[in-house]
Amino acid sequence: MDNKTLRYGGVQERLAAQMTRAQALRLKRLSEEAYQPRQYERDLTTDEAERRIRALEAEIALADSF
């Protein structure tokens, strides 16, 4: 790692790992549908966004089965 990366806290790596626009839109919609707006955060990584999307989808599917 070069000095610039260390000085700015790995900004380039964080930008590369940010969730995609499609993930953000899906997560926002699912969090509102599940009445859990705090599940949506703007600065999530792709992995964290995917984990939250899967959890919300499972929760909504479970609620719909009742």
Summary of the structure (lengths in Angstrom):
residues: 66
radius of gyration: 15.3
end to end distance: 52.3
largest distance: 55.7
contacts: 159
relative contact order: 0.16
helix: 71%
strand: 3%
